[in-house]
Amino acid sequence: MSGRALLLTGGGLVALAVSLAVAVTIGPADISTADVWASVAGHLGGGGSTLPPLRDGIVWNLRMPRTLLAAVCGAGLALCGAVMQSLLRNPLADPFVLGVSSGASTGAVAVVVLGLGGGTVSLSAGAFAGALLSFALVMLLGHSLGGGMDRVVLSGVAAMQLFSALTSFIVLTSADAETTRGVLFWLLGSLTGADWGQVLLCAAALGAVLAVCLAHATTLDAFAFGEEAAAGLGVHVVRARLVLLSATALLTAVLVACTGAIGFVGLVLPHAVRALTGSGHARLLPVTALAGAVFLVWVDTLARTVVDPQEVPVGVVTSLIGVPAFVAVLYRGRRKT
């Protein structure tokens, strides 16, 4: 890495550490900052916490996994957005362009509302299965239509509309009022039910996909010049496309299964980070992941405190922030041209 890339990466790590340390102290429960840090330090040190069990549980089993899951989810969505925008050569691409989010939503709703699996399949497992089904459908359609990147994008739009319609149909025809409210809250993106198992699962998926993407950084650089140019530079276009699309779809499926649909993170942040790092993916990808982590930690903190004691779905807040931010990015790009 260059000196500037190291500086940005180091700054991102510091910003993330500070964000996690501060965000975990914020919440409706009246727990002092010193007690919060004492609980975290006790668990990390292996000696356990000296706080009362209720307060210790709020910090270690509620706030801490939720804050970490927000960081992992933000990093993963931003990473997927950066990869897909380069791979598809489309500045509007984001992790949901392949219909993965819509498929996950349909799978989750089918489990909750229709009871598929006879109670043995969890909401997360249903969402994961639906996401993979949607991705397989997009790849099949894209291949049958010629396999070009524009065909893949169009197939993703078609799959998104199909699974969104299926989700709406299931909810409207089969769900009662209480179930509908819970499903809709999940569909808007929520970190309410975060636990340590979800944190570990999402972190493992993020680490694996980040390693794959960094290993293909020069390949993604070559794709910036088009598929023919990439092939001329020695890139196996079909294989690289399949590996990277599969990796981003898998990570998106895992994240959506655990948190619901959270939009605009993968759409806006890669553009903002690219203005700082340039287009080289060895620099762009890690800084984008760190920016996404910091961003979603603070968005989730805002979502759970802004209308306390009620909670706003995280996806609503990201959309409210993301739309004007994306307009600003587009306007800046227009001024440069």
One Martini backbone bead per residue (centre of mass of N, CA, C, O) as a GRO file, in nm:
protein
  337
    1MET     BB    1   0.100   0.034   0.015
    2SER     BB    2   0.052   0.346   0.041
    3GLY     BB    3   0.069   0.609   0.248
    4ARG     BB    4  -0.227   0.696   0.211
    5ALA     BB    5  -0.360   0.420   0.253
    6LEU     BB    6  -0.250   0.375   0.539
    7LEU     BB    7  -0.379   0.626   0.661
    8LEU     BB    8  -0.676   0.554   0.598
    9THR     BB    9  -0.680   0.280   0.739
   10GLY     BB   10  -0.591   0.376   1.019
   11GLY     BB   11  -0.819   0.584   1.053
   12GLY     BB   12  -1.049   0.376   1.028
   13LEU     BB   13  -0.974   0.204   1.276
   14VAL     BB   14  -0.998   0.429   1.482
   15ALA     BB   15  -1.290   0.511   1.420
   16LEU     BB   16  -1.410   0.234   1.486
   17ALA     BB   17  -1.315   0.205   1.779
   18VAL     BB   18  -1.454   0.462   1.882
   19SER     BB   19  -1.742   0.394   1.792
   20LEU     BB   20  -1.774   0.137   1.962
   21ALA     BB   21  -1.707   0.263   2.242
   22VAL     BB   22  -1.948   0.469   2.232
   23ALA     BB   23  -2.207   0.313   2.135
   24VAL     BB   24  -2.219   0.106   2.383
   25THR     BB   25  -2.303   0.354   2.590
   26ILE     BB   26  -2.571   0.374   2.427
   27GLY     BB   27  -2.894   0.400   2.596
   28PRO     BB   28  -3.184   0.363   2.786
   29ALA     BB   29  -3.014   0.259   2.994
   30ASP     BB   30  -2.885   0.338   3.322
   31ILE     BB   31  -2.553   0.333   3.222
   32SER     BB   32  -2.248   0.384   3.277
   33THR     BB   33  -1.952   0.411   3.122
   34ALA     BB   34  -1.784   0.258   3.334
   35ASP     BB   35  -1.966   0.004   3.342
   36VAL     BB   36  -1.943  -0.076   3.050
   37TRP     BB   37  -1.631  -0.111   3.043
   38ALA     BB   38  -1.621  -0.317   3.272
   39SER     BB   39  -1.780  -0.538   3.129
   40VAL     BB   40  -1.602  -0.569   2.879
   41ALA     BB   41  -1.332  -0.617   3.026
   42GLY     BB   42  -1.420  -0.870   3.181
   43HIS     BB   43  -1.478  -1.049   2.929
   44LEU     BB   44  -1.203  -1.010   2.778
   45GLY     BB   45  -1.034  -1.114   3.040
   46GLY     BB   46  -1.207  -1.378   3.164
   47GLY     BB   47  -1.340  -1.283   3.461
   48GLY     BB   48  -1.570  -1.117   3.441
   49SER     BB   49  -1.831  -0.944   3.588
   50THR     BB   50  -1.927  -0.709   3.861
   51LEU     BB   51  -2.196  -0.673   3.772
   52PRO     BB   52  -2.502  -0.697   3.753
   53PRO     BB   53  -2.668  -0.915   3.554
   54LEU     BB   54  -2.852  -0.714   3.407
   55ARG     BB   55  -2.638  -0.506   3.319
   56ASP     BB   56  -2.446  -0.706   3.185
   57GLY     BB   57  -2.652  -0.810   2.973
   58ILE     BB   58  -2.703  -0.543   2.826
   59VAL     BB   59  -2.411  -0.507   2.731
   60TRP     BB   60  -2.317  -0.806   2.627
   61ASN     BB   61  -2.611  -0.917   2.489
   62LEU     BB   62  -2.702  -0.639   2.337
   63ARG     BB   63  -2.506  -0.405   2.259
   64MET     BB   64  -2.252  -0.546   2.151
   65PRO     BB   65  -2.367  -0.722   1.917
   66ARG     BB   66  -2.511  -0.491   1.773
   67THR     BB   67  -2.264  -0.312   1.712
   68LEU     BB   68  -2.099  -0.530   1.560
   69LEU     BB   69  -2.313  -0.595   1.344
   70ALA     BB   70  -2.318  -0.316   1.220
   71ALA     BB   71  -2.023  -0.318   1.128
   72VAL     BB   72  -2.031  -0.573   0.951
   73CYS     BB   73  -2.265  -0.491   0.768
   74GLY     BB   74  -2.146  -0.229   0.657
   75ALA     BB   75  -1.892  -0.353   0.537
   76GLY     BB   76  -2.030  -0.559   0.346
   77LEU     BB   77  -2.209  -0.368   0.176
   78ALA     BB   78  -1.981  -0.182   0.077
   79LEU     BB   79  -1.809  -0.398  -0.058
   80CYS     BB   80  -2.021  -0.499  -0.260
   81GLY     BB   81  -2.063  -0.230  -0.403
   82ALA     BB   82  -1.774  -0.189  -0.509
   83VAL     BB   83  -1.758  -0.450  -0.676
   84MET     BB   84  -2.015  -0.416  -0.855
   85GLN     BB   85  -1.947  -0.144  -0.987
   86SER     BB   86  -1.694  -0.260  -1.131
   87LEU     BB   87  -1.800  -0.524  -1.263
   88LEU     BB   88  -2.062  -0.370  -1.406
   89ARG     BB   89  -2.015  -0.072  -1.477
   90ASN     BB   90  -2.216   0.057  -1.237
   91PRO     BB   91  -2.302   0.325  -1.028
   92LEU     BB   92  -2.597   0.179  -0.932
   93ALA     BB   93  -2.474  -0.045  -0.791
   94ASP     BB   94  -2.571  -0.300  -0.554
   95PRO     BB   95  -2.635  -0.568  -0.347
   96PHE     BB   96  -2.953  -0.567  -0.481
   97VAL     BB   97  -2.933  -0.599  -0.802
   98LEU     BB   98  -2.979  -0.934  -0.792
   99GLY     BB   99  -3.227  -0.988  -0.584
  100VAL     BB  100  -3.140  -1.090  -0.297
  101SER     BB  101  -3.323  -0.935  -0.101
  102SER     BB  102  -3.597  -1.030  -0.214
  103GLY     BB  103  -3.547  -1.331  -0.171
  104ALA     BB  104  -3.505  -1.317   0.135
  105SER     BB  105  -3.783  -1.205   0.201
  106THR     BB  106  -3.948  -1.441   0.093
  107GLY     BB  107  -3.825  -1.662   0.273
  108ALA     BB  108  -3.904  -1.536   0.545
  109VAL     BB  109  -4.210  -1.514   0.497
  110ALA     BB  110  -4.263  -1.816   0.443
  111VAL     BB  111  -4.189  -1.903   0.731
  112VAL     BB  112  -4.367  -1.713   0.909
  113VAL     BB  113  -4.651  -1.732   0.755
  114LEU     BB  114  -4.654  -2.041   0.625
  115GLY     BB  115  -4.459  -2.254   0.777
  116LEU     BB  116  -4.213  -2.351   0.650
  117GLY     BB  117  -4.076  -2.654   0.788
  118GLY     BB  118  -4.244  -2.695   1.059
  119GLY     BB  119  -4.043  -2.509   1.257
  120THR     BB  120  -3.729  -2.589   1.162
  121VAL     BB  121  -3.720  -2.305   1.022
  122SER     BB  122  -3.573  -2.019   1.016
  123LEU     BB  123  -3.564  -1.700   0.918
  124SER     BB  124  -3.266  -1.700   0.825
  125ALA     BB  125  -3.280  -1.959   0.653
  126GLY     BB  126  -3.500  -1.859   0.462
  127ALA     BB  127  -3.347  -1.611   0.357
  128PHE     BB  128  -3.103  -1.763   0.244
  129ALA     BB  129  -3.256  -1.941   0.043
  130GLY     BB  130  -3.386  -1.708  -0.117
  131ALA     BB  131  -3.123  -1.572  -0.209
  132LEU     BB  132  -3.006  -1.813  -0.368
  133LEU     BB  133  -3.244  -1.844  -0.563
  134SER     BB  134  -3.222  -1.564  -0.690
  135PHE     BB  135  -2.932  -1.589  -0.793
  136ALA     BB  136  -2.979  -1.835  -0.974
  137LEU     BB  137  -3.186  -1.698  -1.157
  138VAL     BB  138  -3.005  -1.470  -1.262
  139MET     BB  139  -2.783  -1.651  -1.387
  140LEU     BB  140  -2.972  -1.800  -1.581
  141LEU     BB  141  -3.079  -1.556  -1.734
  142GLY     BB  142  -2.808  -1.429  -1.815
  143HIS     BB  143  -2.710  -1.676  -1.980
  144SER     BB  144  -2.960  -1.702  -2.179
  145LEU     BB  145  -2.910  -1.380  -2.279
  146GLY     BB  146  -2.557  -1.391  -2.296
  147GLY     BB  147  -2.390  -1.283  -2.016
  148GLY     BB  148  -2.393  -0.997  -1.982
  149MET     BB  149  -2.396  -0.735  -1.768
  150ASP     BB  150  -2.669  -0.615  -1.860
  151ARG     BB  151  -2.825  -0.883  -1.825
  152VAL     BB  152  -2.780  -0.918  -1.523
  153VAL     BB  153  -2.918  -0.659  -1.434
  154LEU     BB  154  -3.196  -0.716  -1.563
  155SER     BB  155  -3.238  -0.982  -1.409
  156GLY     BB  156  -3.235  -0.851  -1.129
  157VAL     BB  157  -3.482  -0.672  -1.167
  158ALA     BB  158  -3.679  -0.901  -1.223
  159ALA     BB  159  -3.633  -1.055  -0.955
  160MET     BB  160  -3.711  -0.827  -0.766
  161GLN     BB  161  -4.008  -0.803  -0.861
  162LEU     BB  162  -4.095  -1.091  -0.814
  163PHE     BB  163  -4.027  -1.119  -0.503
  164SER     BB  164  -4.187  -0.872  -0.412
  165ALA     BB  165  -4.461  -0.980  -0.503
  166LEU     BB  166  -4.459  -1.239  -0.334
  167THR     BB  167  -4.441  -1.105  -0.060
  168SER     BB  168  -4.700  -0.936  -0.078
  169PHE     BB  169  -4.893  -1.172  -0.125
  170ILE     BB  170  -4.842  -1.328   0.137
  171VAL     BB  171  -4.909  -1.102   0.338
  172LEU     BB  172  -5.204  -1.025   0.230
  173THR     BB  173  -5.323  -1.342   0.241
  174SER     BB  174  -5.182  -1.475   0.536
  175ALA     BB  175  -5.158  -1.237   0.736
  176ASP     BB  176  -5.168  -1.090   1.021
  177ALA     BB  177  -5.127  -0.797   1.181
  178GLU     BB  178  -4.885  -0.876   1.364
  179THR     BB  179  -4.712  -1.020   1.151
  180THR     BB  180  -4.695  -0.788   0.950
  181ARG     BB  181  -4.542  -0.593   1.133
  182GLY     BB  182  -4.290  -0.770   1.180
  183VAL     BB  183  -4.210  -0.810   0.882
  184LEU     BB  184  -4.185  -0.512   0.798
  185PHE     BB  185  -3.960  -0.442   0.999
  186TRP     BB  186  -3.755  -0.641   0.877
  187LEU     BB  187  -3.761  -0.533   0.579
  188LEU     BB  188  -3.636  -0.244   0.682
  189GLY     BB  189  -3.437  -0.310   0.893
  190SER     BB  190  -3.280  -0.492   1.171
  191LEU     BB  191  -3.089  -0.512   1.503
  192THR     BB  192  -3.250  -0.620   1.751
  193GLY     BB  193  -3.170  -0.954   1.735
  194ALA     BB  194  -2.886  -0.952   1.818
  195ASP     BB  195  -2.614  -1.191   1.824
  196TRP     BB  196  -2.329  -1.378   1.850
  197GLY     BB  197  -2.389  -1.570   1.617
  198GLN     BB  198  -2.427  -1.350   1.399
  199VAL     BB  199  -2.156  -1.217   1.424
  200LEU     BB  200  -1.981  -1.464   1.349
  201LEU     BB  201  -2.108  -1.526   1.075
  202CYS     BB  202  -2.065  -1.247   0.938
  203ALA     BB  203  -1.758  -1.227   0.990
  204ALA     BB  204  -1.678  -1.477   0.829
  205ALA     BB  205  -1.796  -1.387   0.558
  206LEU     BB  206  -1.638  -1.124   0.535
  207GLY     BB  207  -1.349  -1.236   0.546
  208ALA     BB  208  -1.371  -1.422   0.298
  209VAL     BB  209  -1.463  -1.209   0.085
  210LEU     BB  210  -1.234  -1.006   0.124
  211ALA     BB  211  -1.010  -1.200   0.036
  212VAL     BB  212  -1.116  -1.252  -0.250
  213CYS     BB  213  -1.123  -0.954  -0.348
  214LEU     BB  214  -0.820  -0.888  -0.296
  215ALA     BB  215  -0.718  -1.116  -0.490
  216HIS     BB  216  -0.898  -0.943  -0.728
  217ALA     BB  217  -0.798  -0.647  -0.766
  218THR     BB  218  -0.665  -0.650  -1.052
  219THR     BB  219  -0.918  -0.749  -1.194
  220LEU     BB  220  -1.095  -0.503  -1.127
  221ASP     BB  221  -0.913  -0.302  -1.270
  222ALA     BB  222  -0.954  -0.429  -1.554
  223PHE     BB  223  -1.272  -0.391  -1.571
  224ALA     BB  224  -1.265  -0.077  -1.614
  225PHE     BB  225  -1.197  -0.135  -1.943
  226GLY     BB  226  -1.340  -0.395  -1.985
  227GLU     BB  227  -1.372  -0.712  -2.098
  228GLU     BB  228  -1.175  -0.709  -2.339
  229ALA     BB  229  -0.940  -0.582  -2.189
  230ALA     BB  230  -0.921  -0.795  -1.968
  231ALA     BB  231  -0.862  -1.032  -2.157
  232GLY     BB  232  -0.600  -0.897  -2.277
  233LEU     BB  233  -0.469  -0.909  -1.968
  234GLY     BB  234  -0.552  -1.225  -1.871
  235VAL     BB  235  -0.849  -1.249  -1.800
  236HIS     BB  236  -1.093  -1.461  -1.671
  237VAL     BB  237  -1.397  -1.351  -1.704
  238VAL     BB  238  -1.605  -1.569  -1.624
  239ARG     BB  239  -1.469  -1.665  -1.363
  240ALA     BB  240  -1.444  -1.392  -1.217
  241ARG     BB  241  -1.743  -1.322  -1.222
  242LEU     BB  242  -1.848  -1.569  -1.067
  243VAL     BB  243  -1.685  -1.535  -0.808
  244LEU     BB  244  -1.769  -1.238  -0.730
  245LEU     BB  245  -2.077  -1.271  -0.741
  246SER     BB  246  -2.095  -1.504  -0.540
  247ALA     BB  247  -1.962  -1.363  -0.300
  248THR     BB  248  -2.159  -1.118  -0.277
  249ALA     BB  249  -2.418  -1.285  -0.256
  250LEU     BB  250  -2.345  -1.442  -0.001
  251LEU     BB  251  -2.303  -1.201   0.187
  252THR     BB  252  -2.579  -1.071   0.147
  253ALA     BB  253  -2.745  -1.313   0.247
  254VAL     BB  254  -2.636  -1.317   0.535
  255LEU     BB  255  -2.709  -1.025   0.615
  256VAL     BB  256  -3.014  -1.035   0.551
  257ALA     BB  257  -3.081  -1.276   0.738
  258CYS     BB  258  -2.997  -1.096   1.005
  259THR     BB  259  -3.117  -0.775   0.917
  260GLY     BB  260  -3.221  -0.731   0.651
  261ALA     BB  261  -3.306  -0.449   0.460
  262ILE     BB  262  -3.020  -0.240   0.374
  263GLY     BB  263  -2.986   0.057   0.223
  264PHE     BB  264  -2.724   0.259   0.050
  265VAL     BB  265  -2.446   0.164   0.146
  266GLY     BB  266  -2.347   0.032  -0.138
  267LEU     BB  267  -2.404   0.299  -0.311
  268VAL     BB  268  -2.248   0.550  -0.168
  269LEU     BB  269  -1.966   0.489  -0.029
  270PRO     BB  270  -1.783   0.415  -0.274
  271HIS     BB  271  -1.786   0.701  -0.393
  272ALA     BB  272  -1.661   0.852  -0.153
  273VAL     BB  273  -1.397   0.680  -0.131
  274ARG     BB  274  -1.291   0.710  -0.423
  275ALA     BB  275  -1.217   1.017  -0.383
  276LEU     BB  276  -0.969   0.932  -0.187
  277THR     BB  277  -0.824   0.657  -0.325
  278GLY     BB  278  -0.937   0.577  -0.579
  279SER     BB  279  -0.956   0.287  -0.810
  280GLY     BB  280  -0.781   0.110  -0.645
  281HIS     BB  281  -0.864  -0.192  -0.486
  282ALA     BB  282  -0.645  -0.223  -0.266
  283ARG     BB  283  -0.758   0.050  -0.137
  284LEU     BB  284  -1.072   0.061  -0.157
  285LEU     BB  285  -1.187  -0.187   0.001
  286PRO     BB  286  -1.093  -0.144   0.301
  287VAL     BB  287  -1.201   0.149   0.329
  288THR     BB  288  -1.495   0.089   0.264
  289ALA     BB  289  -1.545  -0.108   0.497
  290LEU     BB  290  -1.483   0.095   0.724
  291ALA     BB  291  -1.694   0.307   0.645
  292GLY     BB  292  -1.940   0.119   0.674
  293ALA     BB  293  -1.903   0.055   0.973
  294VAL     BB  294  -1.919   0.340   1.090
  295PHE     BB  295  -2.187   0.426   0.967
  296LEU     BB  296  -2.377   0.196   1.092
  297VAL     BB  297  -2.322   0.247   1.387
  298TRP     BB  298  -2.451   0.540   1.386
  299VAL     BB  299  -2.723   0.471   1.263
  300ASP     BB  300  -2.813   0.275   1.485
  301THR     BB  301  -2.792   0.474   1.717
  302LEU     BB  302  -3.004   0.665   1.601
  303ALA     BB  303  -3.243   0.459   1.568
  304ARG     BB  304  -3.248   0.389   1.900
  305THR     BB  305  -3.277   0.723   2.000
  306VAL     BB  306  -3.451   0.947   1.846
  307VAL     BB  307  -3.749   0.793   1.958
  308ASP     BB  308  -3.745   0.749   2.245
  309PRO     BB  309  -3.858   0.422   2.297
  310GLN     BB  310  -3.852   0.396   2.014
  311GLU     BB  311  -3.785   0.232   1.689
  312VAL     BB  312  -3.599   0.264   1.401
  313PRO     BB  313  -3.539   0.145   1.116
  314VAL     BB  314  -3.242   0.132   0.958
  315GLY     BB  315  -3.339   0.156   0.659
  316VAL     BB  316  -3.470   0.433   0.694
  317VAL     BB  317  -3.216   0.596   0.770
  318THR     BB  318  -3.039   0.527   0.521
  319SER     BB  319  -3.236   0.659   0.321
  320LEU     BB  320  -3.244   0.948   0.440
  321ILE     BB  321  -2.930   0.977   0.395
  322GLY     BB  322  -2.872   0.852   0.104
  323VAL     BB  323  -3.024   1.027  -0.096
  324PRO     BB  324  -2.878   1.304  -0.063
  325ALA     BB  325  -2.592   1.186  -0.094
  326PHE     BB  326  -2.632   1.080  -0.385
  327VAL     BB  327  -2.703   1.348  -0.512
  328ALA     BB  328  -2.430   1.478  -0.446
  329VAL     BB  329  -2.259   1.280  -0.609
  330LEU     BB  330  -2.391   1.336  -0.883
  331TYR     BB  331  -2.335   1.643  -0.887
  332ARG     BB  332  -2.028   1.619  -0.874
  333GLY     BB  333  -1.998   1.453  -1.137
  334ARG     BB  334  -2.127   1.672  -1.322
  335ARG     BB  335  -1.913   1.894  -1.267
  336LYS     BB  336  -1.667   1.731  -1.380
  337THR     BB  337  -1.809   1.704  -1.677
   0.00000   0.00000   0.00000
